[in-house]
Amino acid sequence: MGGPSAEREVSLSSGRECAAALRTAGYAVTEIDAGPTLAEDLKSAAPDVVFNALHGRWGEDGCVQGLLEWLHLPYTHSGVLASALAMDKQKTKQVYRDAGLPTIDSVLARRADIEARHVMPPPYVVKPYNEGSSVGVHIVTEAANGPPTLAPDLPDILMVETYAPGRELTTTVLGDRALTVTDILTDGWYDYHAKYAEGGSRHVVPAEIPPDIFDACMEYALRAHDALGLRGLSRTDFRWDEGRGLDGLILLETNTQPGMTPTSLAPEQAAQCGLTFPRLCAWMVEDAACNR
């Protein structure tokens, strides 16, 4: 849990909640804040299984997975290649297209070019292509006077993506089955504040949407999970322009390590399917392995 990424605080919250749930389920748990001595800390703890509650870079991009493989420690979630692939939003889109899944156009561009001119017609979204939790996202509307001025701590290469209007939907996959669909309601767009602040968003689960859209979310999430080679738990996010029916449903990204507090989206969906938070965490421990 924890770690050095931009999602450190979210990861600490996930880690605390998962540790408590696993103790409730009867496991002996050691909490490790992932830092420069992580390899030594893992060797000292000598766990039977590593529950990976890290989010963001280093924790879900294949880096820590490679370390765990090197140490021969079984771990939760997806393996090295699948984690690295799903963390790269641009490469994920190509996997979607190859699998016949609907997505939207995007390009990678240098921040200097993005700030100098519109690299695609507005409206569009500028964001890191290898971060999560809506870190560093900037929306450029049609009414914008010019290209965006970006935060100085953003990386040099960023993704510029066609803006997808509509409702925010999400579906969790656990093992080989899709759980349900959540409709995420916010006053604005689903940014970091909406995801994690008290009252920042409201979740309707199961989503009150037409059956064909519900069924498509379930099918598409499972196909994305399989196409990316994921294991354990994942969550695929959608935008749905309801005025266009099924043609208005597109995949945004697939998260290999979704937030793991009892009220996070994936655990909330599991609870809707009758799986308590301790049982969900226990399922993930029992599913853990190397060579994922």
C-alpha positions as CSV (number, residue, x, y, z in Angstrom):
1,M,0.0,0.0,0.0
2,G,1.0,3.7,-0.3
3,G,4.0,3.9,-2.6
4,P,5.4,6.9,-4.4
5,S,2.8,7.5,-7.1
6,A,0.4,10.4,-7.5
7,E,-2.3,8.0,-6.1
8,R,-0.5,7.4,-2.8
9,E,-3.3,8.6,-0.5
10,V,-5.9,6.6,-2.4
11,S,-3.6,3.5,-2.1
12,L,-3.1,4.0,1.7
13,S,-6.9,4.2,2.1
14,S,-7.4,1.0,0.0
15,G,-4.6,-0.8,1.9
16,R,-6.0,0.1,5.4
17,E,-9.5,-1.1,4.4
18,C,-8.3,-4.3,2.7
19,A,-6.0,-5.2,5.7
20,A,-9.0,-4.8,8.1
21,A,-11.2,-6.9,5.8
22,L,-8.6,-9.6,5.6
23,R,-8.2,-9.7,9.3
24,T,-12.0,-10.1,9.6
25,A,-11.8,-13.0,7.2
26,G,-9.2,-14.7,9.4
27,Y,-5.9,-13.9,7.8
28,A,-2.7,-12.6,9.5
29,V,-1.8,-9.3,7.8
30,T,1.3,-7.2,7.7
31,E,0.9,-3.7,6.2
32,I,3.9,-2.5,4.1
33,D,4.1,1.1,2.9
34,A,6.0,0.5,-0.4
35,G,9.2,2.5,-0.5
36,P,12.9,2.1,-1.5
37,T,13.4,-0.9,0.8
38,L,10.3,-2.8,-0.5
39,A,12.3,-5.9,-1.5
40,E,13.9,-6.1,1.9
41,D,10.6,-5.5,3.6
42,L,8.9,-8.3,1.7
43,K,11.7,-10.7,2.4
44,S,11.5,-9.8,6.1
45,A,7.7,-10.3,6.2
46,A,8.0,-13.6,4.3
47,P,4.3,-13.6,3.3
48,D,2.4,-16.5,1.8
49,V,0.6,-14.0,-0.5
50,V,1.0,-10.4,-1.3
51,F,-2.2,-8.4,-1.6
52,N,-1.3,-5.6,-4.0
53,A,-3.3,-2.5,-2.9
54,L,-1.0,-0.1,-4.7
55,H,-2.5,2.3,-7.3
56,G,-0.8,4.2,-10.1
57,R,2.7,4.0,-11.5
58,W,5.1,1.4,-10.1
59,G,2.2,-0.3,-8.3
60,E,0.0,-1.3,-11.2
61,D,2.1,-0.9,-14.3
62,G,4.1,-4.1,-14.1
63,C,7.0,-2.8,-12.0
64,V,6.0,-4.3,-8.6
65,Q,4.6,-7.3,-10.3
66,G,8.1,-8.0,-11.8
67,L,9.6,-7.6,-8.3
68,L,7.1,-10.1,-6.9
69,E,7.8,-12.6,-9.7
70,W,11.6,-12.2,-8.9
71,L,10.9,-13.0,-5.3
72,H,8.6,-15.9,-6.1
73,L,5.8,-14.3,-4.0
74,P,2.2,-15.1,-5.2
75,Y,0.2,-11.8,-5.6
76,T,-3.2,-10.5,-6.5
77,H,-4.5,-8.8,-9.6
78,S,-2.9,-8.9,-13.0
79,G,0.6,-10.0,-14.1
80,V,3.6,-8.0,-15.5
81,L,2.6,-7.8,-19.2
82,A,-1.1,-7.3,-18.7
83,S,-0.5,-4.6,-16.0
84,A,1.9,-2.7,-18.2
85,L,-0.4,-2.9,-21.2
86,A,-3.5,-1.8,-19.4
87,M,-1.7,1.1,-17.7
88,D,-0.8,2.6,-21.1
89,K,-4.1,4.1,-22.2
90,Q,-3.0,4.5,-25.9
91,K,-1.9,0.9,-26.2
92,T,-5.1,-0.2,-24.4
93,K,-7.2,1.5,-27.1
94,Q,-5.4,-0.5,-29.8
95,V,-6.2,-3.7,-28.0
96,Y,-9.8,-2.6,-27.8
97,R,-9.9,-1.9,-31.5
98,D,-8.2,-5.3,-32.3
99,A,-10.9,-7.0,-30.2
100,G,-13.7,-5.1,-32.0
101,L,-14.6,-3.0,-29.0
102,P,-15.7,0.6,-29.4
103,T,-13.4,3.4,-28.3
104,I,-12.6,7.0,-29.4
105,D,-9.7,8.7,-31.2
106,S,-6.6,9.9,-29.4
107,V,-3.0,10.8,-30.1
108,L,0.1,11.2,-28.0
109,A,1.6,14.7,-28.2
110,R,4.4,16.7,-26.5
111,R,3.1,19.2,-24.0
112,A,4.8,22.1,-25.8
113,D,2.8,21.3,-29.0
114,I,-0.4,20.9,-26.9
115,E,0.1,24.3,-25.3
116,A,1.0,25.9,-28.7
117,R,-2.0,24.8,-30.7
118,H,-5.0,22.6,-30.8
119,V,-3.6,19.2,-31.8
120,M,-7.2,18.1,-32.6
121,P,-10.5,20.0,-32.9
122,P,-12.1,20.9,-29.6
123,P,-13.7,19.6,-27.5
124,Y,-11.0,17.2,-26.3
125,V,-9.4,15.9,-23.2
126,V,-5.7,16.2,-22.2
127,K,-4.4,13.6,-19.7
128,P,-1.4,11.5,-18.8
129,Y,-1.5,8.2,-20.7
130,N,-0.1,6.2,-17.8
131,E,-1.9,7.5,-14.6
132,G,-5.2,6.8,-13.0
133,S,-7.8,8.4,-10.7
134,S,-8.2,11.3,-13.2
135,V,-4.8,12.7,-12.2
136,G,-3.8,15.7,-14.4
137,V,-6.9,15.7,-16.6
138,H,-7.7,18.9,-18.5
139,I,-10.9,19.4,-20.7
140,V,-10.7,21.8,-23.6
141,T,-14.2,22.9,-24.7
142,E,-15.3,24.3,-28.0
143,A,-15.6,27.7,-26.3
144,A,-11.9,27.7,-25.3
145,N,-10.0,30.8,-26.6
146,G,-7.0,28.8,-27.3
147,P,-4.9,25.7,-26.4
148,P,-4.7,24.8,-22.7
149,T,-2.1,25.9,-20.2
150,L,-1.0,22.7,-18.4
151,A,0.2,22.1,-14.9
152,P,4.0,22.2,-14.7
153,D,4.3,18.8,-13.1
154,L,2.7,16.9,-16.0
155,P,4.9,14.7,-18.1
156,D,6.3,15.8,-21.5
157,I,4.2,13.3,-23.5
158,L,0.5,13.4,-22.9
159,M,-2.6,11.9,-24.4
160,V,-5.1,14.1,-26.3
161,E,-8.4,12.4,-26.7
162,T,-11.7,13.3,-28.4
163,Y,-14.2,14.3,-25.7
164,A,-16.9,11.7,-25.3
165,P,-20.2,13.2,-24.1
166,G,-22.8,11.3,-22.0
167,R,-23.2,9.3,-18.8
168,E,-20.4,7.7,-16.9
169,L,-20.9,3.9,-16.6
170,T,-18.6,1.3,-15.1
171,T,-18.5,-2.5,-14.9
172,T,-16.4,-4.8,-12.7
173,V,-15.0,-8.2,-13.8
174,L,-14.1,-10.7,-11.1
175,G,-12.4,-13.7,-12.4
176,D,-14.4,-14.9,-15.4
177,R,-17.6,-13.0,-14.8
178,A,-18.9,-9.4,-15.1
179,L,-20.7,-8.3,-11.9
180,T,-23.1,-5.4,-12.8
181,V,-23.2,-1.9,-14.1
182,T,-23.0,1.3,-12.1
183,D,-24.3,4.7,-13.3
184,I,-22.1,7.4,-11.8
185,L,-23.9,10.7,-11.2
186,T,-21.9,14.0,-10.6
187,D,-22.6,17.7,-10.9
188,G,-19.7,18.1,-13.3
189,W,-17.3,15.5,-14.7
190,Y,-15.9,12.5,-12.8
191,D,-12.7,14.1,-11.6
192,Y,-10.4,13.2,-8.6
193,H,-12.7,15.2,-6.2
194,A,-15.8,13.4,-7.5
195,K,-14.2,10.0,-7.1
196,Y,-12.9,10.4,-3.5
197,A,-14.5,13.4,-1.7
198,E,-17.4,12.8,0.6
199,G,-20.6,13.4,-1.5
200,G,-18.5,14.0,-4.7
201,S,-20.6,11.6,-6.7
202,R,-23.7,9.3,-6.4
203,H,-23.7,5.7,-7.6
204,V,-26.8,4.0,-9.0
205,V,-26.2,0.3,-8.9
206,P,-27.5,-1.6,-10.8
207,A,-27.7,1.2,-13.4
208,E,-31.2,2.1,-14.5
209,I,-30.4,2.0,-18.2
210,P,-31.9,0.2,-21.2
211,P,-31.3,-3.6,-21.2
212,D,-29.2,-3.6,-24.4
213,I,-26.8,-1.0,-23.0
214,F,-26.6,-2.8,-19.7
215,D,-25.9,-6.1,-21.4
216,A,-23.3,-4.4,-23.7
217,C,-21.4,-3.0,-20.7
218,M,-21.3,-6.5,-19.2
219,E,-20.1,-8.1,-22.4
220,Y,-17.6,-5.4,-23.4
221,A,-16.0,-5.3,-19.9
222,L,-15.5,-9.1,-19.9
223,R,-14.1,-8.9,-23.5
224,A,-11.7,-6.1,-22.5
225,H,-10.5,-8.1,-19.5
226,D,-9.8,-11.1,-21.6
227,A,-8.2,-9.1,-24.5
228,L,-5.8,-7.4,-22.2
229,G,-4.9,-10.7,-20.5
230,L,-6.0,-9.5,-17.0
231,R,-6.5,-11.7,-13.9
232,G,-8.5,-11.3,-10.7
233,L,-10.3,-8.0,-10.4
234,S,-10.6,-5.3,-13.1
235,R,-13.0,-2.4,-13.8
236,T,-13.8,-1.0,-17.2
237,D,-15.2,2.6,-17.6
238,F,-17.6,3.7,-20.3
239,R,-19.2,6.9,-21.6
240,W,-22.7,6.5,-23.0
241,D,-24.3,9.2,-25.2
242,E,-27.8,8.0,-24.7
243,G,-29.2,9.9,-27.7
244,R,-27.2,7.6,-30.0
245,G,-28.3,4.3,-28.4
246,L,-25.8,1.5,-28.6
247,D,-23.7,3.5,-31.0
248,G,-23.1,6.0,-28.2
249,L,-21.4,3.5,-25.9
250,I,-17.6,3.6,-25.9
251,L,-14.8,2.2,-23.6
252,L,-12.6,4.8,-21.9
253,E,-10.1,2.6,-20.1
254,T,-9.7,-0.6,-18.0
255,N,-8.4,-0.3,-14.4
256,T,-6.4,-3.4,-13.3
257,Q,-6.4,-2.3,-9.6
258,P,-9.6,-0.4,-8.8
259,G,-10.1,1.5,-5.6
260,M,-10.6,-1.0,-2.7
261,T,-12.6,0.6,0.1
262,P,-16.0,-0.8,1.0
263,T,-17.7,2.1,-0.9
264,S,-15.4,2.0,-3.9
265,L,-17.1,1.1,-7.2
266,A,-15.8,-2.5,-7.5
267,P,-16.5,-3.6,-3.9
268,E,-19.9,-1.8,-4.2
269,Q,-20.7,-3.9,-7.2
270,A,-19.5,-7.1,-5.5
271,A,-21.8,-6.3,-2.5
272,Q,-24.7,-5.9,-4.9
273,C,-24.0,-9.4,-6.1
274,G,-23.9,-10.7,-2.5
275,L,-20.2,-10.7,-1.9
276,T,-19.2,-8.9,1.3
277,F,-16.0,-6.8,1.4
278,P,-14.1,-9.4,3.5
279,R,-15.3,-12.2,1.2
280,L,-14.2,-10.2,-1.8
281,C,-10.7,-9.6,-0.4
282,A,-10.5,-13.3,0.6
283,W,-11.4,-14.4,-2.9
284,M,-8.6,-12.3,-4.2
285,V,-6.1,-13.8,-1.8
286,E,-7.1,-17.3,-2.7
287,D,-6.8,-16.4,-6.4
288,A,-3.3,-15.1,-6.0
289,A,-0.4,-16.7,-7.9
290,C,2.9,-16.0,-9.7
291,N,3.1,-16.2,-13.5
292,R,-0.1,-14.2,-13.9
